[in-house]
Amino acid sequence: MNEKYDVIIVGTGVAGCFSALHLPRDKKILMITKAKLEESDSFLAQGGICVLKDENDYDSFFEDTMRAGHYENRKESVDIMIRSSREVIRELIDYGVEFNQEHGIYQYTREGAHSTNRIMFHEDITGKEITQKLLAQVKKCDNITIEEETTMIDILEKDGECFGVLIRTRDHELLPVQSPYVIWACGGIGGIYEHSTNFPHLTGDALVIALRHGIQLKNVNYVQIHPTTLYSKRKGRSFLISESVRGEGARLYNKDGERFVNELLPRDVVTKAIYQQMELDHTPHVWLSLDSIQNIDVRKRFPNIYQRCLEEGYDIT
């Protein structure tokens, strides 16, 4: 590593890579990640990425998003997200990302809070497909340096302005690296929970640094809890069961085999219903059945989930 860069990006997942690829090629960029490149949560996303199918879909997409956010969303941000979604998909395809097609036509699945199918996907490993392809593009850029097992300890600040990052290298040395621009794309706080599908090293470092330096934060108390993971007595990171499984028609049942919630309500609603049902049943889990999925070979649609469940003793067919 040098002691100065034009831009430092903390994080090498989708957000970090997408940012790096949109910066001018004449800028010297440093990207750091506190673990290995493959150990960002972006790799773990399964279901897909929502996209505006056409202009007629806008009003429905906007209302679905606002309702899922209890109408506390910033409307301008929702509008930007929706209107830019097709361009983002086009860029991802240009970067080499492959989304599922049938007879040359892109397929869409459905996820919670969406009133229609508008999720583009790659099997059940969409995050891995996107992240791998973006990283491959980043590695082609001579102006970008990537450092693994390198941790942001603090930012360098003077007179209320950030001018770099204090880094702990893989050799456990502390190194100040200067830059007029620092982008935080360093994941969330999933690693601090007892049960999480996130990598354990995601511990909200940037939030702590922000609090220490008086950087304004907004809505950090809103933590998204994914409703469905594979129940296991194994220790360690939980295995995600994609929301698109329910989007394709899977149903949730209590201990008596009774359905207790609309599986495609917003995530916070479904999560709460599952938690309440577990308390009522005095059980550590509920059941997810794929019997109700019609006209789809779940082994082909969800090959990664199918294989992992087999390893745990469950045949999802």
N, C-alpha and C positions, 0 to 999 in steps of 0.2 A: 504493500500500500504506500501511496505517496502521502505527503502531509497536507496537500491541497487538492480539491476537486471543484468543478463548477457546480455539481449537484451531488448530494448524498441521498440515496433512497434506502430507508430502513425497512427491509422486507422484500422477499423475492417471490411472493405469490402472484396471483393474477393482477392485483392492484399495483404492485411494484413493477412488474414486467410491462404492463400496459402503459404505465407512466413513462418508464424508461424509453419505450419504443416511440413515444410521441414527443420526446425532447429532441432538439436540434442535434444532428450528428457531429457538429463541431464542438459540442460540449463534452468535457471529460466527466464521466459519471462513475460514482462508486455505489454498488449495491451490496448490502450486508444482510446476513441472516444468522440468527443465533444457533441454528442447527444445520442439518444437511438440506440441500435444495429440495429434496423430495419430501421434506418434513414440514411443509406448510399446509395449513388447512385447506387451501385451494385444491390440493390433490385429492382431498377426501370427499368433495361435493359429488353427489351422485345424480340427482334428479334432472337438472337442466337449467336453462336460462330463459326467462320470460321475454317475449318480444311482441311488438305491435304487428299483428298479422296484416292489417290494412287499415285505412283511415276510418272505416266503419266500426272498427274495434276500439277506437280511442275512448269514447265515453264510458264503455263498459270496463275497460282496463283501468281508467282513472278512478272510477267509483269502487272497483274491487280493491284497489291499492289503498284508497282513503279509508274504506270501511275496515280493512285489516289493520290499519294503524289507528283505529278509534278516532279518526278525523283529526288527529293531532299532527299529522304529517305536514310538512311545509309544501304547499301546493305547487310552488314554482319548481321545487326539486322533483316532485312526482312528474310534472309536465316534461321536464328535461329528460328524466329517466325514460319515459315512454317514447317521446318523440325521437330520441337519439338511438333507441334500441335497434332499429333495423340497420342503421349505419354501423353500430358496434358489431352486430352479427356479420355484416359484410366484411368488416375489417378482420374479424377472427377467421373467417373463411379464407381471406387473402393470406393470412398468416399460416394457413395450412390446417386449421381446425376442421374436422369432419363431423357433421351432424347426420343423424339417421335419415335416410331417404328410402322411399319405396317407388319404384318405377320412375326415378329421377325427380320425385317431388318430396320436399322436406316434410318430415312428420312432426306433429305436435302432440304432446301429452298434457295432462292437467295436474295441477297441484292445489294445495289448500288455499282457500280464499279467492281462487280464480273461478269465474262463472263459465268459462269456456276453456278449451284446449288451446294454450298459447305458449307452451314450454318446448323449446327446441332442446334436443338431447343427443348424447352419444352413448348408446347402450345404457348401463347404469354406472358409468364412470366419466360423466361429463366433465367434472372438475379436473380429473387427471388428464383427459384429452386436451383441454384448453391450456392448462398450465404447462404441460410438456411442450406443446407447440410454441407457446409464447417464449418459454425459456430457450428453446432452440433458436428462435429469432434473435433473442438478446445476445446469445453466445456468438452470433455472427458479427456483432457490432464491435469494431476495434476500439471505440471510444468508451466502452462500458467494462468496468472491472467488477467481478463478483467475488466476494469473500464469504466463505461458509464458516460456521462455528465462530462467529464474530458478533459480539453483543454490544448494543448501545447501552452505556452506563449512565450517560447524562448528555445534555446538550451544552455547548459552549455559548455563553450569553454575556453581552456587555451592553449596558444602557438600554435594556429592554429589547435587544435584537439578538437573534440567534446567528452565530457565525460558524457553526460546525458541530461536531459530535465527539464526545469522549467515548472511545471504543476499547473494549477488552478483546484482545486478539485470541486466536486459538492457542497461542503459546502463553496465555494468561498475562500478557503485558498490557498496561494501560497506555493508550495512544490517542492524543488529541489530533483530530483531522478537521481542517478548516474547509468551509464552503459557504458561499453566500445564500445557498438554497438547500434546505433539508426537507425531504418528503417523508412523512410517516405513513407507511403501508404495512404496519407490523402486527396485524392480527388482533385478536380480542383477548378475552379473559377466561376462555373455556377451560384452560388447564388448571384453574384453581378449584374447580368443582370435583366432588368425590366421584360422580359418574358423569363422564363426558365423552363425546366422540372426537373431541379436539385433541391435538397433541399437547402433552403435559407442560411443554416449555412455553406455551402461550399464556403468560401471566399478567398481561395488562401493563407492561413496562412503560409504554408511552403515556398511559393515564397517570401513573405515579409521577413521572417526570413533569407532566403538564401541571399537576397539582402543586408540585414543588416550586415551579417557576411562575405560577399565577396565570397560566394559559387558560383561556376560557374553554369550557367544555359544555356540551348540551346533550340532554337526554341520555346520559351514560347509565342511568338507572334502568333503562329499557334493555333488557337482556333477552334475546330470543332463545327460547328453549324448544328444541326439536322434539316433536311428540314421540317418535318411534325409534328405538334402538333395540338390538337383539339382546334379550335377557340372557345373561351368562354368569356363572359363578367364577369364571376366570378373572384374575386380577388384571388391572391395566385398562387401557383405553377401550371404551365401548364401540361396538360396530354399528354404524348407521344403517337403518332400513329406510331407504329413500321414500320421500313423500309421494313420488310418482307411483309407488306400489299401490298406495291408496287412490291415487289419481286414476289408475287403470281399473280400479274397482274393488280392491281388497277391503275387508271390513274388520272392525274391532269388536271383540266379544268379551264379556265378563266370564267369571268362573263357571257360570251356568249355561254358557253358550248363547247369551242374549246380547244383542247389539245395544249399545248404550249411548252412542253419539253419532252425529253426522260427520263422517271421517274427513270431509273436505271443508270444514269450517276453518277459520284462521288458526294458526299454530298455537297461539296462547290459549285459545278456547279448547282445542282438542287436548292439549297437554293438561289443562286443569281438569277436564273430564276424566282423563285416564288416572290422574292422581287421586281424584275423589273416588273413583271406582275401586282402586286398589285398597283404599281405606275401608270402603264398605265391605269388600270381599275378604279383607285381612290377608291379602296376597301380595307378593313382591312384584307381580307383573299382571298384565292382561294378555289376551290372545289376539293375534292377527291372522286372519284366514284369507288365502288367495283363491279359495274355491269359487268365489263370486266373480272372478275375472273371466270374461268371456272372449273367445276368438283370438286369444293371444297365447303363444307358447312362452310361458314365464321363464323357461330355461334359456331361451334366446333373448328375451326382452331384458331379463335381469340376471345375466350369467355370473356376475361377481357375487351378488347376493345369494343366488342359488348355491354356488360352490361353498361360500362361507357358512351358510346354514347347514349344509351337509356335514361340514367338519364339526359342527356343534351337535349333530344328531338329528337335525330337522330336515325333512324332505318337503320343500315348499309346494311341490306339485301334489 
